């Protein structure tokens, strides 16, 4: 017998990971338990223990699953539009009460679990690599200096938003997103991200 | 009777908060307990419970204490030198095995305790306000456009370093610090931080 994609095993994973996200939204990382996840997913808790081990394993697999989900970088026609769209997506996540708790839970989990930390690192590396396409295209179009580090530009556009949320505890919105995207772009145009 | 500065109460606070920092370095936030702190400080645990309540109270007071400590913004003569010095101080903290765990513990605590969150917010607001002096001086010297938001420039100089440490899990060093300081400055010079 072979395991089919979309078979029982895949359906269990979908149900369990959906339950992980729902639990993180309702209770946060400190309240996440295998028992709650199993109950919410409608599977036996020994199934969850056997396959994922602990709550850290659940968070890591939820991140892996989201990473595997197709995400396409915006393509607005200008690098400014693209970077603003990327930063706005980050800001929107933090102003959405259904998504902010998930990011907060992931960062919290990664501070306390090596397994979650690895999954988080892989997740951001993958998203950065995808987002970097907007910079590569801009260099090809002659909008930015040749040799501009694509990932560094994405980092600089997003970093101030995460800094406000996780470090200084300040609000973010579309205007903070625009500002940080434009600031990052100014550095790239000045040839500082080579 | 009045409580004298430098009296027994202040000595107990110094000993307890020094123990908090030492415990955070040795065990991290998840391993912080009132019992360990009391034992390390050489005071009875009921003294700690009565004055600080919980580990969150200890972390919050440790942050308040550090915030009260005099910190002077660098004054190298140029805004570029000053911003690089500020960013380098952040990078040095993250490469110092005796200081990095404390910042990590503070961020972790603030994700799980409203009291630690408030103390962290106050801490960064105070440090940003102090650091903003380098921007105000630069505007006065005509190095930067009038109306440049001083705190925003400091945020942009520091944010990429925290983003690497807490979000993407990438290393920081003096060269990442210089790069982020110069990138922030390019945005300010372009008049984008008004």
Interface residues (C-beta under 8 A of the other chain):
Chain A: X30 X104 X107 X108 X110 X111 X112 X117 X120 X121 X124 X125 X128 X152 X155 X156 X158 X159 X160 X162 X163 X164 X166 X167 X168 X169 X170 X179 X180 X182 X183 X184 X186 X187 X189 X190 X192 X193
Chain B: X28 X30 X104 X107 X108 X110 X111 X112 X117 X120 X121 X124 X125 X128 X152 X155 X156 X158 X159 X160 X162 X163 X164 X166 X167 X168 X169 X170 X179 X180 X182 X183 X184 X186 X187 X189 X190 X192 X193
